[in-house]
Amino acid sequence: MYGAFWCSHCLEQKEEAANMLDYGECYLDGFKIGTPPSQECKEVKIRGFPMWVISMTSGRSFGC
């Protein structure tokens, strides 16, 4: 799961599923206009928060 510190839904889901998933913070150094997301978040092409990336047994993955 990928999220941002200012996203309330991200924080809720992160707390509920803390033991079951990895969490990637997209704005490690805070946010102000023009701040790019972390490289990891750029690579998975984050479209919104929270973003879940689900890997399939076929090797494919998708985000929702």
PDBQT receptor file of N, H, CA, C and O in Angstrom, charges set to zero:
ATOM      1  N   MET A   1       0.838  -1.162   0.000  1.00  0.00    +0.000 N 
ATOM      2  CA  MET A   1       0.000   0.000   0.000  1.00  0.00    +0.000 C 
ATOM      3  C   MET A   1       0.888   1.231   0.000  1.00  0.00    +0.000 C 
ATOM      4  O   MET A   1       1.917   1.264   0.675  1.00  0.00    +0.000 OA
ATOM      5  N   TYR A   2       0.490   2.240  -0.756  1.00  0.00    +0.000 N 
ATOM      6  H   TYR A   2      -0.346   2.214  -1.305  1.00  0.00    +0.000 HD
ATOM      7  CA  TYR A   2       1.210   3.505  -0.814  1.00  0.00    +0.000 C 
ATOM      8  C   TYR A   2       0.278   4.606  -0.345  1.00  0.00    +0.000 C 
ATOM      9  O   TYR A   2      -0.921   4.580  -0.623  1.00  0.00    +0.000 OA
ATOM     10  N   GLY A   3       0.833   5.566   0.362  1.00  0.00    +0.000 N 
ATOM     11  H   GLY A   3       1.807   5.587   0.588  1.00  0.00    +0.000 HD
ATOM     12  CA  GLY A   3       0.013   6.644   0.863  1.00  0.00    +0.000 C 
ATOM     13  C   GLY A   3       0.812   7.898   1.144  1.00  0.00    +0.000 C 
ATOM     14  O   GLY A   3       1.999   7.994   0.831  1.00  0.00    +0.000 OA
ATOM     15  N   ALA A   4       0.128   8.856   1.744  1.00  0.00    +0.000 N 
ATOM     16  H   ALA A   4      -0.836   8.779   1.999  1.00  0.00    +0.000 HD
ATOM     17  CA  ALA A   4       0.739  10.126   2.112  1.00  0.00    +0.000 C 
ATOM     18  C   ALA A   4       0.331  10.449   3.546  1.00  0.00    +0.000 C 
ATOM     19  O   ALA A   4      -0.790  10.159   3.963  1.00  0.00    +0.000 OA
ATOM     20  N   PHE A   5       1.245  11.048   4.286  1.00  0.00    +0.000 N 
ATOM     21  H   PHE A   5       2.155  11.284   3.946  1.00  0.00    +0.000 HD
ATOM     22  CA  PHE A   5       1.013  11.321   5.702  1.00  0.00    +0.000 C 
ATOM     23  C   PHE A   5      -0.233  12.169   5.950  1.00  0.00    +0.000 C 
ATOM     24  O   PHE A   5      -0.821  12.085   7.028  1.00  0.00    +0.000 OA
ATOM     25  N   TRP A   6      -0.644  12.980   4.984  1.00  0.00    +0.000 N 
ATOM     26  H   TRP A   6      -0.166  13.048   4.108  1.00  0.00    +0.000 HD
ATOM     27  CA  TRP A   6      -1.795  13.860   5.145  1.00  0.00    +0.000 C 
ATOM     28  C   TRP A   6      -3.117  13.205   4.749  1.00  0.00    +0.000 C 
ATOM     29  O   TRP A   6      -4.172  13.827   4.869  1.00  0.00    +0.000 OA
ATOM     30  N   CYS A   7      -3.073  11.965   4.282  1.00  0.00    +0.000 N 
ATOM     31  H   CYS A   7      -2.215  11.459   4.184  1.00  0.00    +0.000 HD
ATOM     32  CA  CYS A   7      -4.263  11.253   3.808  1.00  0.00    +0.000 C 
ATOM     33  C   CYS A   7      -4.899  10.468   4.959  1.00  0.00    +0.000 C 
ATOM     34  O   CYS A   7      -4.329   9.478   5.418  1.00  0.00    +0.000 OA
ATOM     35  N   SER A   8      -6.072  10.899   5.427  1.00  0.00    +0.000 N 
ATOM     36  H   SER A   8      -6.536  11.703   5.054  1.00  0.00    +0.000 HD
ATOM     37  CA  SER A   8      -6.712  10.225   6.566  1.00  0.00    +0.000 C 
ATOM     38  C   SER A   8      -7.093   8.782   6.255  1.00  0.00    +0.000 C 
ATOM     39  O   SER A   8      -6.997   7.922   7.131  1.00  0.00    +0.000 OA
ATOM     40  N   HIS A   9      -7.521   8.499   5.030  1.00  0.00    +0.000 N 
ATOM     41  H   HIS A   9      -7.599   9.197   4.319  1.00  0.00    +0.000 HD
ATOM     42  CA  HIS A   9      -7.876   7.118   4.667  1.00  0.00    +0.000 C 
ATOM     43  C   HIS A   9      -6.626   6.245   4.665  1.00  0.00    +0.000 C 
ATOM     44  O   HIS A   9      -6.687   5.075   5.042  1.00  0.00    +0.000 OA
ATOM     45  N   CYS A  10      -5.501   6.801   4.244  1.00  0.00    +0.000 N 
ATOM     46  H   CYS A  10      -5.452   7.752   3.938  1.00  0.00    +0.000 HD
ATOM     47  CA  CYS A  10      -4.244   6.049   4.255  1.00  0.00    +0.000 C 
ATOM     48  C   CYS A  10      -3.874   5.658   5.679  1.00  0.00    +0.000 C 
ATOM     49  O   CYS A  10      -3.505   4.513   5.940  1.00  0.00    +0.000 OA
ATOM     50  N   LEU A  11      -3.976   6.608   6.594  1.00  0.00    +0.000 N 
ATOM     51  H   LEU A  11      -4.276   7.538   6.382  1.00  0.00    +0.000 HD
ATOM     52  CA  LEU A  11      -3.627   6.338   7.990  1.00  0.00    +0.000 C 
ATOM     53  C   LEU A  11      -4.532   5.274   8.594  1.00  0.00    +0.000 C 
ATOM     54  O   LEU A  11      -4.060   4.391   9.310  1.00  0.00    +0.000 OA
ATOM     55  N   GLU A  12      -5.828   5.353   8.311  1.00  0.00    +0.000 N 
ATOM     56  H   GLU A  12      -6.211   6.070   7.730  1.00  0.00    +0.000 HD
ATOM     57  CA  GLU A  12      -6.767   4.350   8.829  1.00  0.00    +0.000 C 
ATOM     58  C   GLU A  12      -6.439   2.961   8.300  1.00  0.00    +0.000 C 
ATOM     59  O   GLU A  12      -6.371   2.003   9.069  1.00  0.00    +0.000 OA
ATOM     60  N   GLN A  13      -6.237   2.847   7.001  1.00  0.00    +0.000 N 
ATOM     61  H   GLN A  13      -6.292   3.625   6.376  1.00  0.00    +0.000 HD
ATOM     62  CA  GLN A  13      -5.951   1.543   6.394  1.00  0.00    +0.000 C 
ATOM     63  C   GLN A  13      -4.593   1.016   6.831  1.00  0.00    +0.000 C 
ATOM     64  O   GLN A  13      -4.427  -0.188   7.027  1.00  0.00    +0.000 OA
ATOM     65  N   LYS A  14      -3.629   1.899   6.985  1.00  0.00    +0.000 N 
ATOM     66  H   LYS A  14      -3.763   2.877   6.826  1.00  0.00    +0.000 HD
ATOM     67  CA  LYS A  14      -2.298   1.503   7.450  1.00  0.00    +0.000 C 
ATOM     68  C   LYS A  14      -2.392   0.898   8.853  1.00  0.00    +0.000 C 
ATOM     69  O   LYS A  14      -1.763  -0.124   9.126  1.00  0.00    +0.000 OA
ATOM     70  N   GLU A  15      -3.166   1.515   9.739  1.00  0.00    +0.000 N 
ATOM     71  H   GLU A  15      -3.677   2.346   9.517  1.00  0.00    +0.000 HD
ATOM     72  CA  GLU A  15      -3.328   1.002  11.099  1.00  0.00    +0.000 C 
ATOM     73  C   GLU A  15      -4.079  -0.326  11.122  1.00  0.00    +0.000 C 
ATOM     74  O   GLU A  15      -3.704  -1.234  11.864  1.00  0.00    +0.000 OA
ATOM     75  N   GLU A  16      -5.129  -0.445  10.322  1.00  0.00    +0.000 N 
ATOM     76  H   GLU A  16      -5.433   0.293   9.720  1.00  0.00    +0.000 HD
ATOM     77  CA  GLU A  16      -5.946  -1.661  10.314  1.00  0.00    +0.000 C 
ATOM     78  C   GLU A  16      -5.186  -2.860   9.772  1.00  0.00    +0.000 C 
ATOM     79  O   GLU A  16      -5.389  -3.979  10.242  1.00  0.00    +0.000 OA
ATOM     80  N   ALA A  17      -4.322  -2.651   8.800  1.00  0.00    +0.000 N 
ATOM     81  H   ALA A  17      -4.157  -1.741   8.418  1.00  0.00    +0.000 HD
ATOM     82  CA  ALA A  17      -3.647  -3.766   8.133  1.00  0.00    +0.000 C 
ATOM     83  C   ALA A  17      -2.133  -3.775   8.382  1.00  0.00    +0.000 C 
ATOM     84  O   ALA A  17      -1.379  -4.347   7.594  1.00  0.00    +0.000 OA
ATOM     85  N   ALA A  18      -1.696  -3.152   9.458  1.00  0.00    +0.000 N 
ATOM     86  H   ALA A  18      -2.308  -2.687  10.098  1.00  0.00    +0.000 HD
ATOM     87  CA  ALA A  18      -0.265  -2.972   9.722  1.00  0.00    +0.000 C 
ATOM     88  C   ALA A  18       0.531  -4.269   9.694  1.00  0.00    +0.000 C 
ATOM     89  O   ALA A  18       1.672  -4.278   9.230  1.00  0.00    +0.000 OA
ATOM     90  N   ASN A  19      -0.037  -5.351  10.173  1.00  0.00    +0.000 N 
ATOM     91  H   ASN A  19      -0.963  -5.344  10.550  1.00  0.00    +0.000 HD
ATOM     92  CA  ASN A  19       0.696  -6.618  10.232  1.00  0.00    +0.000 C 
ATOM     93  C   ASN A  19       0.603  -7.421   8.947  1.00  0.00    +0.000 C 
ATOM     94  O   ASN A  19       1.281  -8.438   8.801  1.00  0.00    +0.000 OA
ATOM     95  N   MET A  20      -0.236  -6.974   8.006  1.00  0.00    +0.000 N 
ATOM     96  H   MET A  20      -0.787  -6.148   8.124  1.00  0.00    +0.000 HD
ATOM     97  CA  MET A  20      -0.473  -7.763   6.806  1.00  0.00    +0.000 C 
ATOM     98  C   MET A  20       0.136  -7.175   5.538  1.00  0.00    +0.000 C 
ATOM     99  O   MET A  20       0.163  -7.849   4.508  1.00  0.00    +0.000 OA
ATOM    100  N   LEU A  21       0.621  -5.945   5.585  1.00  0.00    +0.000 N 
ATOM    101  H   LEU A  21       0.599  -5.398   6.422  1.00  0.00    +0.000 HD
ATOM    102  CA  LEU A  21       1.110  -5.333   4.348  1.00  0.00    +0.000 C 
ATOM    103  C   LEU A  21       2.273  -4.397   4.597  1.00  0.00    +0.000 C 
ATOM    104  O   LEU A  21       2.518  -3.952   5.719  1.00  0.00    +0.000 OA
ATOM    105  N   ASP A  22       2.975  -4.114   3.529  1.00  0.00    +0.000 N 
ATOM    106  H   ASP A  22       2.776  -4.475   2.618  1.00  0.00    +0.000 HD
ATOM    107  CA  ASP A  22       4.042  -3.120   3.566  1.00  0.00    +0.000 C 
ATOM    108  C   ASP A  22       3.427  -1.779   3.202  1.00  0.00    +0.000 C 
ATOM    109  O   ASP A  22       2.472  -1.709   2.429  1.00  0.00    +0.000 OA
ATOM    110  N   TYR A  23       3.985  -0.715   3.769  1.00  0.00    +0.000 N 
ATOM    111  H   TYR A  23       4.761  -0.771   4.398  1.00  0.00    +0.000 HD
ATOM    112  CA  TYR A  23       3.476   0.626   3.509  1.00  0.00    +0.000 C 
ATOM    113  C   TYR A  23       4.591   1.479   2.938  1.00  0.00    +0.000 C 
ATOM    114  O   TYR A  23       5.698   1.510   3.476  1.00  0.00    +0.000 OA
ATOM    115  N   GLY A  24       4.300   2.168   1.851  1.00  0.00    +0.000 N 
ATOM    116  H   GLY A  24       3.400   2.143   1.415  1.00  0.00    +0.000 HD
ATOM    117  CA  GLY A  24       5.257   3.087   1.248  1.00  0.00    +0.000 C 
ATOM    118  C   GLY A  24       4.755   4.511   1.374  1.00  0.00    +0.000 C 
ATOM    119  O   GLY A  24       3.687   4.845   0.860  1.00  0.00    +0.000 OA
ATOM    120  N   GLU A  25       5.514   5.347   2.051  1.00  0.00    +0.000 N 
ATOM    121  H   GLU A  25       6.382   5.075   2.469  1.00  0.00    +0.000 HD
ATOM    122  CA  GLU A  25       5.161   6.766   2.202  1.00  0.00    +0.000 C 
ATOM    123  C   GLU A  25       5.676   7.521   0.983  1.00  0.00    +0.000 C 
ATOM    124  O   GLU A  25       6.862   7.455   0.662  1.00  0.00    +0.000 OA
ATOM    125  N   CYS A  26       4.801   8.226   0.319  1.00  0.00    +0.000 N 
ATOM    126  H   CYS A  26       3.837   8.280   0.579  1.00  0.00    +0.000 HD
ATOM    127  CA  CYS A  26       5.180   8.915  -0.918  1.00  0.00    +0.000 C 
ATOM    128  C   CYS A  26       5.806  10.287  -0.689  1.00  0.00    +0.000 C 
ATOM    129  O   CYS A  26       6.431  10.833  -1.599  1.00  0.00    +0.000 OA
ATOM    130  N   TYR A  27       5.654  10.848   0.492  1.00  0.00    +0.000 N 
ATOM    131  H   TYR A  27       5.146  10.404   1.231  1.00  0.00    +0.000 HD
ATOM    132  CA  TYR A  27       6.225  12.167   0.781  1.00  0.00    +0.000 C 
ATOM    133  C   TYR A  27       7.008  12.106   2.089  1.00  0.00    +0.000 C 
ATOM    134  O   TYR A  27       6.550  12.593   3.123  1.00  0.00    +0.000 OA
ATOM    135  N   LEU A  28       8.186  11.506   2.032  1.00  0.00    +0.000 N 
ATOM    136  H   LEU A  28       8.558  11.111   1.193  1.00  0.00    +0.000 HD
ATOM    137  CA  LEU A  28       9.001  11.272   3.221  1.00  0.00    +0.000 C 
ATOM    138  C   LEU A  28       9.459  12.560   3.892  1.00  0.00    +0.000 C 
ATOM    139  O   LEU A  28       9.625  12.589   5.112  1.00  0.00    +0.000 OA
ATOM    140  N   ASP A  29       9.663  13.615   3.130  1.00  0.00    +0.000 N 
ATOM    141  H   ASP A  29       9.527  13.591   2.140  1.00  0.00    +0.000 HD
ATOM    142  CA  ASP A  29      10.177  14.870   3.679  1.00  0.00    +0.000 C 
ATOM    143  C   ASP A  29       9.108  15.945   3.807  1.00  0.00    +0.000 C 
ATOM    144  O   ASP A  29       9.430  17.131   3.873  1.00  0.00    +0.000 OA
ATOM    145  N   GLY A  30       7.845  15.549   3.841  1.00  0.00    +0.000 N 
ATOM    146  H   GLY A  30       7.583  14.585   3.786  1.00  0.00    +0.000 HD
ATOM    147  CA  GLY A  30       6.764  16.515   3.912  1.00  0.00    +0.000 C 
ATOM    148  C   GLY A  30       6.299  16.920   2.517  1.00  0.00    +0.000 C 
ATOM    149  O   GLY A  30       6.808  16.428   1.510  1.00  0.00    +0.000 OA
ATOM    150  N   PHE A  31       5.338  17.811   2.479  1.00  0.00    +0.000 N 
ATOM    151  H   PHE A  31       4.924  18.210   3.298  1.00  0.00    +0.000 HD
ATOM    152  CA  PHE A  31       4.765  18.208   1.198  1.00  0.00    +0.000 C 
ATOM    153  C   PHE A  31       4.536  19.705   1.146  1.00  0.00    +0.000 C 
ATOM    154  O   PHE A  31       4.051  20.310   2.103  1.00  0.00    +0.000 OA
ATOM    155  N   LYS A  32       4.886  20.285   0.029  1.00  0.00    +0.000 N 
ATOM    156  H   LYS A  32       5.280  19.794  -0.748  1.00  0.00    +0.000 HD
ATOM    157  CA  LYS A  32       4.495  21.640  -0.327  1.00  0.00    +0.000 C 
ATOM    158  C   LYS A  32       4.343  21.647  -1.835  1.00  0.00    +0.000 C 
ATOM    159  O   LYS A  32       4.856  20.745  -2.497  1.00  0.00    +0.000 OA
ATOM    160  N   ILE A  33       3.668  22.615  -2.398  1.00  0.00    +0.000 N 
ATOM    161  H   ILE A  33       3.251  23.347  -1.861  1.00  0.00    +0.000 HD
ATOM    162  CA  ILE A  33       3.398  22.651  -3.836  1.00  0.00    +0.000 C 
ATOM    163  C   ILE A  33       4.695  22.454  -4.616  1.00  0.00    +0.000 C 
ATOM    164  O   ILE A  33       5.697  23.125  -4.369  1.00  0.00    +0.000 OA
ATOM    165  N   GLY A  34       4.651  21.533  -5.549  1.00  0.00    +0.000 N 
ATOM    166  H   GLY A  34       3.837  20.988  -5.750  1.00  0.00    +0.000 HD
ATOM    167  CA  GLY A  34       5.811  21.245  -6.381  1.00  0.00    +0.000 C 
ATOM    168  C   GLY A  34       6.689  20.115  -5.867  1.00  0.00    +0.000 C 
ATOM    169  O   GLY A  34       7.638  19.717  -6.542  1.00  0.00    +0.000 OA
ATOM    170  N   THR A  35       6.388  19.592  -4.685  1.00  0.00    +0.000 N 
ATOM    171  H   THR A  35       5.617  19.915  -4.136  1.00  0.00    +0.000 HD
ATOM    172  CA  THR A  35       7.180  18.489  -4.136  1.00  0.00    +0.000 C 
ATOM    173  C   THR A  35       6.878  17.212  -4.906  1.00  0.00    +0.000 C 
ATOM    174  O   THR A  35       5.721  16.797  -4.963  1.00  0.00    +0.000 OA
ATOM    175  N   PRO A  36       7.881  16.580  -5.499  1.00  0.00    +0.000 N 
ATOM    176  CA  PRO A  36       7.627  15.325  -6.205  1.00  0.00    +0.000 C 
ATOM    177  C   PRO A  36       7.487  14.166  -5.215  1.00  0.00    +0.000 C 
ATOM    178  O   PRO A  36       8.053  14.217  -4.123  1.00  0.00    +0.000 OA
ATOM    179  N   PRO A  37       6.744  13.131  -5.583  1.00  0.00    +0.000 N 
ATOM    180  CA  PRO A  37       6.655  11.953  -4.720  1.00  0.00    +0.000 C 
ATOM    181  C   PRO A  37       7.984  11.198  -4.706  1.00  0.00    +0.000 C 
ATOM    182  O   PRO A  37       8.861  11.458  -5.530  1.00  0.00    +0.000 OA
ATOM    183  N   SER A  38       8.125  10.270  -3.773  1.00  0.00    +0.000 N 
ATOM    184  H   SER A  38       7.413  10.059  -3.104  1.00  0.00    +0.000 HD
ATOM    185  CA  SER A  38       9.342   9.458  -3.684  1.00  0.00    +0.000 C 
ATOM    186  C   SER A  38       9.547   8.671  -4.981  1.00  0.00    +0.000 C 
ATOM    187  O   SER A  38       8.607   8.470  -5.750  1.00  0.00    +0.000 OA
ATOM    188  N   GLN A  39      10.760   8.237  -5.207  1.00  0.00    +0.000 N 
ATOM    189  H   GLN A  39      11.523   8.401  -4.582  1.00  0.00    +0.000 HD
ATOM    190  CA  GLN A  39      11.074   7.473  -6.415  1.00  0.00    +0.000 C 
ATOM    191  C   GLN A  39      10.242   6.196  -6.485  1.00  0.00    +0.000 C 
ATOM    192  O   GLN A  39       9.760   5.816  -7.552  1.00  0.00    +0.000 OA
ATOM    193  N   GLU A  40      10.079   5.540  -5.341  1.00  0.00    +0.000 N 
ATOM    194  H   GLU A  40      10.470   5.848  -4.474  1.00  0.00    +0.000 HD
ATOM    195  CA  GLU A  40       9.270   4.311  -5.290  1.00  0.00    +0.000 C 
ATOM    196  C   GLU A  40       7.842   4.570  -5.762  1.00  0.00    +0.000 C 
ATOM    197  O   GLU A  40       7.284   3.763  -6.505  1.00  0.00    +0.000 OA
ATOM    198  N   CYS A  41       7.252   5.670  -5.346  1.00  0.00    +0.000 N 
ATOM    199  H   CYS A  41       7.705   6.326  -4.742  1.00  0.00    +0.000 HD
ATOM    200  CA  CYS A  41       5.885   6.000  -5.747  1.00  0.00    +0.000 C 
ATOM    201  C   CYS A  41       5.809   6.393  -7.217  1.00  0.00    +0.000 C 
ATOM    202  O   CYS A  41       4.812   6.115  -7.884  1.00  0.00    +0.000 OA
ATOM    203  N   LYS A  42       6.851   7.034  -7.722  1.00  0.00    +0.000 N 
ATOM    204  H   LYS A  42       7.661   7.259  -7.180  1.00  0.00    +0.000 HD
ATOM    205  CA  LYS A  42       6.896   7.351  -9.147  1.00  0.00    +0.000 C 
ATOM    206  C   LYS A  42       6.925   6.076  -9.976  1.00  0.00    +0.000 C 
ATOM    207  O   LYS A  42       6.254   5.981 -11.004  1.00  0.00    +0.000 OA
ATOM    208  N   GLU A  43       7.708   5.091  -9.527  1.00  0.00    +0.000 N 
ATOM    209  H   GLU A  43       8.253   5.169  -8.692  1.00  0.00    +0.000 HD
ATOM    210  CA  GLU A  43       7.873   3.842 -10.274  1.00  0.00    +0.000 C 
ATOM    211  C   GLU A  43       6.582   3.047 -10.381  1.00  0.00    +0.000 C 
ATOM    212  O   GLU A  43       6.346   2.392 -11.396  1.00  0.00    +0.000 OA
ATOM    213  N   VAL A  44       5.742   3.091  -9.353  1.00  0.00    +0.000 N 
ATOM    214  H   VAL A  44       5.933   3.623  -8.528  1.00  0.00    +0.000 HD
ATOM    215  CA  VAL A  44       4.472   2.352  -9.417  1.00  0.00    +0.000 C 
ATOM    216  C   VAL A  44       3.339   3.203  -9.974  1.00  0.00    +0.000 C 
ATOM    217  O   VAL A  44       2.194   2.757 -10.046  1.00  0.00    +0.000 OA
ATOM    218  N   LYS A  45       3.666   4.432 -10.367  1.00  0.00    +0.000 N 
ATOM    219  H   LYS A  45       4.596   4.795 -10.309  1.00  0.00    +0.000 HD
ATOM    220  CA  LYS A  45       2.705   5.335 -11.030  1.00  0.00    +0.000 C 
ATOM    221  C   LYS A  45       1.451   5.576 -10.191  1.00  0.00    +0.000 C 
ATOM    222  O   LYS A  45       0.331   5.292 -10.616  1.00  0.00    +0.000 OA
ATOM    223  N   ILE A  46       1.669   6.102  -9.000  1.00  0.00    +0.000 N 
ATOM    224  H   ILE A  46       2.579   6.333  -8.654  1.00  0.00    +0.000 HD
ATOM    225  CA  ILE A  46       0.581   6.405  -8.088  1.00  0.00    +0.000 C 
ATOM    226  C   ILE A  46      -0.420   7.354  -8.753  1.00  0.00    +0.000 C 
ATOM    227  O   ILE A  46      -0.041   8.381  -9.316  1.00  0.00    +0.000 OA
ATOM    228  N   ARG A  47      -1.693   6.995  -8.679  1.00  0.00    +0.000 N 
ATOM    229  H   ARG A  47      -2.001   6.160  -8.222  1.00  0.00    +0.000 HD
ATOM    230  CA  ARG A  47      -2.753   7.812  -9.280  1.00  0.00    +0.000 C 
ATOM    231  C   ARG A  47      -3.619   8.496  -8.229  1.00  0.00    +0.000 C 
ATOM    232  O   ARG A  47      -4.358   9.428  -8.547  1.00  0.00    +0.000 OA
ATOM    233  N   GLY A  48      -3.536   8.047  -6.994  1.00  0.00    +0.000 N 
ATOM    234  H   GLY A  48      -2.936   7.290  -6.735  1.00  0.00    +0.000 HD
ATOM    235  CA  GLY A  48      -4.328   8.617  -5.916  1.00  0.00    +0.000 C 
ATOM    236  C   GLY A  48      -3.988   7.906  -4.620  1.00  0.00    +0.000 C 
ATOM    237  O   GLY A  48      -3.243   6.925  -4.618  1.00  0.00    +0.000 OA
ATOM    238  N   PHE A  49      -4.528   8.394  -3.533  1.00  0.00    +0.000 N 
ATOM    239  H   PHE A  49      -5.132   9.190  -3.535  1.00  0.00    +0.000 HD
ATOM    240  CA  PHE A  49      -4.225   7.813  -2.221  1.00  0.00    +0.000 C 
ATOM    241  C   PHE A  49      -5.496   7.365  -1.531  1.00  0.00    +0.000 C 
ATOM    242  O   PHE A  49      -6.524   8.029  -1.666  1.00  0.00    +0.000 OA
ATOM    243  N   PRO A  50      -5.467   6.270  -0.799  1.00  0.00    +0.000 N 
ATOM    244  CA  PRO A  50      -4.388   5.291  -0.767  1.00  0.00    +0.000 C 
ATOM    245  C   PRO A  50      -4.349   4.478  -2.057  1.00  0.00    +0.000 C 
ATOM    246  O   PRO A  50      -5.350   4.374  -2.766  1.00  0.00    +0.000 OA
ATOM    247  N   MET A  51      -3.213   3.918  -2.346  1.00  0.00    +0.000 N 
ATOM    248  H   MET A  51      -2.400   4.003  -1.770  1.00  0.00    +0.000 HD
ATOM    249  CA  MET A  51      -3.033   3.098  -3.559  1.00  0.00    +0.000 C 
ATOM    250  C   MET A  51      -2.547   1.725  -3.131  1.00  0.00    +0.000 C 
ATOM    251  O   MET A  51      -1.487   1.589  -2.521  1.00  0.00    +0.000 OA
ATOM    252  N   TRP A  52      -3.318   0.729  -3.452  1.00  0.00    +0.000 N 
ATOM    253  H   TRP A  52      -4.180   0.839  -3.948  1.00  0.00    +0.000 HD
ATOM    254  CA  TRP A  52      -2.947  -0.655  -3.176  1.00  0.00    +0.000 C 
ATOM    255  C   TRP A  52      -2.404  -1.250  -4.461  1.00  0.00    +0.000 C 
ATOM    256  O   TRP A  52      -3.014  -1.102  -5.520  1.00  0.00    +0.000 OA
ATOM    257  N   VAL A  53      -1.278  -1.915  -4.382  1.00  0.00    +0.000 N 
ATOM    258  H   VAL A  53      -0.782  -2.035  -3.521  1.00  0.00    +0.000 HD
ATOM    259  CA  VAL A  53      -0.715  -2.617  -5.530  1.00  0.00    +0.000 C 
ATOM    260  C   VAL A  53      -0.772  -4.100  -5.196  1.00  0.00    +0.000 C 
ATOM    261  O   VAL A  53      -0.154  -4.565  -4.239  1.00  0.00    +0.000 OA
ATOM    262  N   ILE A  54      -1.522  -4.821  -5.999  1.00  0.00    +0.000 N 
ATOM    263  H   ILE A  54      -2.024  -4.443  -6.777  1.00  0.00    +0.000 HD
ATOM    264  CA  ILE A  54      -1.770  -6.240  -5.743  1.00  0.00    +0.000 C 
ATOM    265  C   ILE A  54      -1.035  -7.057  -6.792  1.00  0.00    +0.000 C 
ATOM    266  O   ILE A  54      -1.241  -6.884  -7.993  1.00  0.00    +0.000 OA
ATOM    267  N   SER A  55      -0.178  -7.947  -6.321  1.00  0.00    +0.000 N 
ATOM    268  H   SER A  55      -0.011  -8.088  -5.345  1.00  0.00    +0.000 HD
ATOM    269  CA  SER A  55       0.572  -8.817  -7.229  1.00  0.00    +0.000 C 
ATOM    270  C   SER A  55      -0.165 -10.135  -7.378  1.00  0.00    +0.000 C 
ATOM    271  O   SER A  55      -0.636 -10.718  -6.401  1.00  0.00    +0.000 OA
ATOM    272  N   MET A  56      -0.254 -10.589  -8.607  1.00  0.00    +0.000 N 
ATOM    273  H   MET A  56       0.128 -10.115  -9.400  1.00  0.00    +0.000 HD
ATOM    274  CA  MET A  56      -0.953 -11.838  -8.906  1.00  0.00    +0.000 C 
ATOM    275  C   MET A  56       0.078 -12.971  -9.033  1.00  0.00    +0.000 C 
ATOM    276  O   MET A  56       1.262 -12.717  -9.251  1.00  0.00    +0.000 OA
ATOM    277  N   THR A  57      -0.372 -14.193  -8.897  1.00  0.00    +0.000 N 
ATOM    278  H   THR A  57      -1.334 -14.400  -8.719  1.00  0.00    +0.000 HD
ATOM    279  CA  THR A  57       0.530 -15.329  -9.028  1.00  0.00    +0.000 C 
ATOM    280  C   THR A  57       1.104 -15.436 -10.443  1.00  0.00    +0.000 C 
ATOM    281  O   THR A  57       2.131 -16.085 -10.641  1.00  0.00    +0.000 OA
ATOM    282  N   SER A  58       0.464 -14.819 -11.412  1.00  0.00    +0.000 N 
ATOM    283  H   SER A  58      -0.371 -14.292 -11.251  1.00  0.00    +0.000 HD
ATOM    284  CA  SER A  58       0.953 -14.836 -12.787  1.00  0.00    +0.000 C 
ATOM    285  C   SER A  58       2.143 -13.896 -12.994  1.00  0.00    +0.000 C 
ATOM    286  O   SER A  58       2.753 -13.876 -14.063  1.00  0.00    +0.000 OA
ATOM    287  N   GLY A  59       2.472 -13.098 -11.926  1.00  0.00    +0.000 N 
ATOM    288  H   GLY A  59       1.976 -13.114 -11.057  1.00  0.00    +0.000 HD
ATOM    289  CA  GLY A  59       3.554 -12.154 -12.057  1.00  0.00    +0.000 C 
ATOM    290  C   GLY A  59       3.088 -10.753 -12.420  1.00  0.00    +0.000 C 
ATOM    291  O   GLY A  59       3.855  -9.796 -12.318  1.00  0.00    +0.000 OA
ATOM    292  N   ARG A  60       1.843 -10.629 -12.840  1.00  0.00    +0.000 N 
ATOM    293  H   ARG A  60       1.220 -11.406 -12.923  1.00  0.00    +0.000 HD
ATOM    294  CA  ARG A  60       1.273  -9.312 -13.161  1.00  0.00    +0.000 C 
ATOM    295  C   ARG A  60       0.853  -8.623 -11.868  1.00  0.00    +0.000 C 
ATOM    296  O   ARG A  60       0.649  -9.275 -10.843  1.00  0.00    +0.000 OA
ATOM    297  N   SER A  61       0.728  -7.324 -11.924  1.00  0.00    +0.000 N 
ATOM    298  H   SER A  61       0.894  -6.794 -12.756  1.00  0.00    +0.000 HD
ATOM    299  CA  SER A  61       0.223  -6.592 -10.768  1.00  0.00    +0.000 C 
ATOM    300  C   SER A  61      -0.670  -5.457 -11.259  1.00  0.00    +0.000 C 
ATOM    301  O   SER A  61      -0.585  -5.034 -12.412  1.00  0.00    +0.000 OA
ATOM    302  N   PHE A  62      -1.520  -4.977 -10.369  1.00  0.00    +0.000 N 
ATOM    303  H   PHE A  62      -1.588  -5.320  -9.432  1.00  0.00    +0.000 HD
ATOM    304  CA  PHE A  62      -2.375  -3.856 -10.709  1.00  0.00    +0.000 C 
ATOM    305  C   PHE A  62      -2.584  -3.021  -9.459  1.00  0.00    +0.000 C 
ATOM    306  O   PHE A  62      -2.449  -3.510  -8.338  1.00  0.00    +0.000 OA
ATOM    307  N   GLY A  63      -2.913  -1.761  -9.668  1.00  0.00    +0.000 N 
ATOM    308  H   GLY A  63      -3.022  -1.364 -10.579  1.00  0.00    +0.000 HD
ATOM    309  CA  GLY A  63      -3.149  -0.856  -8.547  1.00  0.00    +0.000 C 
ATOM    310  C   GLY A  63      -4.593  -0.443  -8.483  1.00  0.00    +0.000 C 
ATOM    311  O   GLY A  63      -5.271  -0.329  -9.505  1.00  0.00    +0.000 OA
ATOM    312  N   CYS A  64      -5.057  -0.221  -7.277  1.00  0.00    +0.000 N 
ATOM    313  H   CYS A  64      -4.507  -0.313  -6.447  1.00  0.00    +0.000 HD
ATOM    314  CA  CYS A  64      -6.427   0.262  -7.085  1.00  0.00    +0.000 C 
ATOM    315  C   CYS A  64      -6.491   1.160  -5.876  1.00  0.00    +0.000 C 
ATOM    316  O   CYS A  64      -7.560   1.671  -5.542  1.00  0.00    +0.000 OA
TER     317      CYS A  64
